[in-house]
Amino acid sequence: MQKIIRRTALARNQAQRKAVRAAKDAEREEFKDALRQRFAFNRIELDNIRAERLRRREDWMRGPLAPKRDAGLDGKTFGSLSPQAMNPPTIPKHLRRKYINVAAGDRVCIMKGRDKGKIGEVIKVDPNNETVMVKDLNMADVHFPEWLNEQYGNKTPFNSVNLPISLDDVRLVVALDDPETGITRDVLVEHVYGGEPILEREYGTDTPKHTRYIAGENIEIPWPRSEPATMKDEEWDTLRMEVETPTWIPSLHNAPFPPSVLDELRNPFSKYRTRHDPEWVESKKMEDLRREYLQSRSLMTPKGELLAMLRAKKAERMSARRDADGNFIMDDQTAGFIENFMKQNAAKKAGSSA
C-alpha cells in the first residue's frame, strides 16, 4: 500500500512540475511574440513619420520643382495610413492590468497627440490590447482594399476612422461637486483603482463587474448606464416555468448520483487518483505479492542457485580483504611496488642534491 501511495504522489508531483514548466515556456513565447508585434507596429509608425518629414523638407527645398505626390498610381491613397494602424498588438494575458477602469460612455481627456487636451466620449474599449476609441477624436484617413470598399459601397479609396488610443494616454473626466462653492465642475482624474465586485448587476449589460474609486479620495465613480439587450422569445427557447420547476429534492437517505457516474467522470484506475476503490487496492496488493513470490521462486532454479552462490563467494572474498575497521588490506605485491617506487624517488632526490 505504501508503494501505491508513493507512486501516486511522485506521479502527481511530476505532472505538476511539467505543467508549471510548460506554462512558463508558453508565457515566454507569448511575450516574445508580443514584443515582435509591438516592434513591427512601432516601426510602421516611425517610418510614416520619417517619410513625412523627408517629403516636407523636399517640398521646402525644391519649391515649385517638388514632385506632385498626389498623382500617379499611389495618388488616390496619398496621405492615408495602412489598415495595420487600426490593429495594435495584443498584450499577453499575464501582463494585462487586472482592472480596466474605463468603459464605453465615459468621458476622457486625451493627453498625447494632436488632439491633446480635448475631451470626448469613449465608444469602444478593447481589453486585449488595452486601448480605447474616442468619438470624433484621433481621426485619420485609412485606405482599404478595393474589394472591401466595393462590399461596403464606399466611393472613396480611403475613409476617416477613429484610431485606438492607449489607456495610458487618456484620463477620466468626472463631474464632481465643489464642497466650498457647491458648483459642479469637471475634474481630471489622474489615478483610478478597482474596488469590490458589483453583486447586483443586470443580466445582458456591458457594465464591468467591479467598482472604481478615485485614488487618495475614495470617491466612487459610477459606471455609465448601459441598456440591457432586448431579448426576443423564439420557438426553441425553454419556458421559464420549466426552468424554475424543481425536479430533484435532496435527501440524506440517497446519494446525489450513483457511483457509476463518478467512474465515468474520473478514471478509477488512473495513477493520478489519490483515493482508490478497495477492489483496486486489493488487486495492487496481489500484484506485489505475486512479484515477490516469483522472485523467491527464481532462486530455486539451477541458474538462480549458481548466481546466488557466485554472489556469495564474491562477497566473502571482498569481506576477507577488509580489516576490523572495514578498510581494504593491501596485498604484498602492491606494498612491494610502492616501497620500490619510494626508494627510487629518494635515490633520485639524493643524486640531484649532490
N, C-alpha and C positions, 0 to 999 in steps of 0.2 A: 504493500500500500504506500509506503514511503517513496518507493521508486516512481510510482504513478504520480504522486503529488509533486515530487521534484521534477519529473519530466514535464508536467503541465506548467509549472512555474517557469522553468527555463524556456519553454516554447513561447509562453506569453511574453516574457521579458525580451526575448529575441525579436518577436514580431513588433513589439513597441519600439525597440531601437531602430529597426528597419523603417518603420513608419515615420519616426522623427527625422531620420536621415533623408528619407525621400521627400518629406515636407520642406526641409531646409534647402535641398537641391532645387526643388520646384520654385521656391521663393527666390533663390539666387538667379535662376534662369529668367524668371518673370521680371526681376529687377533689371537684369542686363538688357532684356528686350525693350523694357520701358525706356531705358537710357538711350538705346539706339533710335527709338521712335522720337524721343524728345530732341536729340541732336539733329535728326533729319528735319523735324518741324522748325527748329530754330534756324537751321541752315537755309531753308526756303525763305524765311522772313528776312534774314540778313542779306541774302542775295538780292531780294527785291529792293531793299533799302539802298544797297550799294549800286545797283543798276540805275536806280532813280537819281542818285547823286551824280553818277557819271553822265547821264543824259542831261541833267540840269546844267552841269558845268560845260558840256559840249555845246548846248544851246547858247549859253552866255558867251563862250569863246568865239563861236562861228557867226553868231548873229543871223543875218539873212541867209547865210550859206548852210545853216544847220539842216540836217535831213528831216523830211516830213515822216515822222514815225507813225502817224495815224493813217498811213496809206500802205498799200501792198497787201500781202496775204494775212499779216497779223494786224492790219489796221482796224478791223472790226472789234478786236478784243484788246486793243492797246489801252493800258492803264488799269485793266481789271486783274483780279487775283485768281489764282488757281483754286479749284474746289477743295484742295487739301487744306486750305486755310480755315475751313469750317469744321475740321475734324482734328482737334488737339489730341495728343497721345493719351492713352488710358493709363491711369495710375494703378499700380499693383494694389491688391486688396489689403495687404498687411501694412501698407504705407498711407492708406487713406485716413482722413480725420474721422474721429468717432461720431461727432455730431456736425451736421450741416445746418447752420442756424439761419439760412436764407431759404425762403420758399417763394413760389410764384404768387405775385400780388404784392410783394414787399416793395418799398421804395428804397433805392440805394443811390449812393453818390459815387461816381467814377473818380478814381484817384490818379490814374495814369492814362496817357494817350492824348489824342487831340480833343477828346470830349472831357478832359479833366475838369472837375468841379460841377459837372452837370448832373442833375437828379432825374431819374427815370424809374419806371416800373419794371420789375422782373417778370418776364413772360415764360422763362424756362430755366430749370436747374438740372444740371447733369451731374449726378454723384460719381459717375465713373471717372471723369477727368476733372471734377471739382471746378466747373465753370458755370457761368450764368449768362443769359441773354437779356439785355435791357431793351425795352421798347423804344424804337426810333433813335437809338444811340449806338455808337460804334458801328455805323453802317459802312459798307464797302461794296464795290461792284465786283461780282464774281462771274466768270464766264463758264458756261456749261456746254456739254457736247450738243451737237445739232439734234441728235435723236431725242435727247431729253427736252430740249426746247420745243420740238415738234409734238412731243407727247403731252406737254402741258399748255401748248398753244402760245408760247412766248414768241413775239415777233423780233425782239432784240437778242443778239447773241450773249448778252450779259444781263444780270439782274442785281438790284441793290438789296442786300440781305443783311441781317444782324450777325455780326461775328461774336463768338463766345469770348467772355472775359473771365479771367481767373478770379476765384473768390478772394485772393489776397489783394486784388486791385480794386475792390469795392468796399464800401462801408454802409451799414444800415442807417437809414434816416427814420427816426422815431419822433412822433409828436408827443411832447411832454408838457405838463403844466408847470409854470414857474411858481414855486412856493411863495415868493415875495409879492409878485405882481398879479399872479393868477392868470396870466396870459399864456395861451398855448402856442408853442413855437417848435419848429423842427430842430432836432438835436442829432448831431453826427456821432454815432456810437463807435468807439474805437475797438473795444473787446466785448465779445458776447460768448457766454458759456452755456452749455446744455445742462438742464436740470432733471428733475424726476420725470418718470413717464406719465403720459396722459391716460388715465384709466377709462374715462368716459369719452369715447370717440365714435362718431357716426360711421357706420359702415359705408364704404364706397367713396369716402372723401380722400383727398390728397394731402390732408393735414399731417405733418410729421408726428411721430409717436412720443415726442418728448417736449418739455417746456424749455424756454430760453430766458435768460436773465442778463441784465447789464452788469458787467464785472465791476466790482467795487461799490455799486449802489444797491444790488439785489432787487432791482426793479424788473418785474416780469414784463416781457414784450409779448403781447398776444399775437397769435398767428393770423394771417389773413383769412377771411371767411371764404370757404370753398363750398359750392353747392354739390350735394351728393349726386351721383349719376342716376339718371332716371331709368328704372328697370321696367321692362315690358314683359308681361306674362306670356309664355309660349305654351304650346300643347305638351311639350316634352318636360316641362318643369314639374317638380314634385310639389304637391299641395302642402301648405303649412300645417294643415290638420294632421297629415300623415307623419310629418317630421316631429311634431310635438307630442304625439301619442306615445306613451311609454309601452314598450314591447317586452321588456325584461325587468323583473323585480329581483334585486339582490337578496340573497339568503345565506345564512351561516350553515345550513344543512347540506348545500350542494356547492361544488366548486364553480367558479365563473365559466370555465371551459374544460372540456375533457383533456386528460394528459396527452392524448394523441396529437392535439393541436400544438403543444409545446415541442414535440418531436418534429413536426412539420416546419416550425419556425426556426428551430435550432437543431443542428445535427447532434444526436445523442452520443455518437461515437467520435466526436471531434476531440483532438488532443488539447485544444484551447479551452475546453469546458472545465470549469473548476469544480462543479458539482455533478456527479455522475449517478446513474441509477445503480441499485445494489446488484442487479444481474450483470451489468457491465464490469463492476469492480470484481465480482467473483470470477468472471471469465479471465480478467487480467491476472488474478492470483493463480488460477490454474495454469496459465501460460508460464508464469515464473516458476512454479513447481515442476512443470514438465521440462523446462530448460535445465533446472538443477538436476533433475533425475537423469536426463540424457548425458549431462556432463559427468555424473558419477558412473554411469554405465560404460562410458567410453574408456575408463580405466581398467575395465575387466577384459578388454580385448588384448591380444598379444602385442599389437603395436603400441597400445596405451601403456601396458606394463613395461615394455622396453624403454619408451620415452621417460616414464617416471623413474626407472632405475638409472638411466643416464643422468637425469637431472639431479638425483640424489647423490650419485658419485661425484658429480661436478661440485655440488655444494659442499660435500665432505672434503674434497681437495682444497677448495677455497678456504674453508674454516681451518684446515690444518696449517695453512700458510700464515695464519694470524697469531699474534701473541695474546697475552692476557688482556691487554688494553684494546684489542681489536685492530691493531695496526699490522700491515703485511711484514713478514720476516724476509729479510734479504738473503738469497742463497749465496754459497761460497764463490761461485763463478762471477756473479755480479760484484761482490765485495772485492775480489782479487782484481778485477778490471778497474774499479775505482781507485784501489790502492796503487796500482802501477801508473795510472794516469796522473795521480797526485805527485808520485815520485819524479816522473818525467818533467812536470811543470816546475818542481822545486829545483831540479838539476839545471833547467834552462835559465831560471832566475839567478842561480848562483853563478853560472857562466857569464851571463850578461853583466852582472855587477863587478866581476873580476876584470 
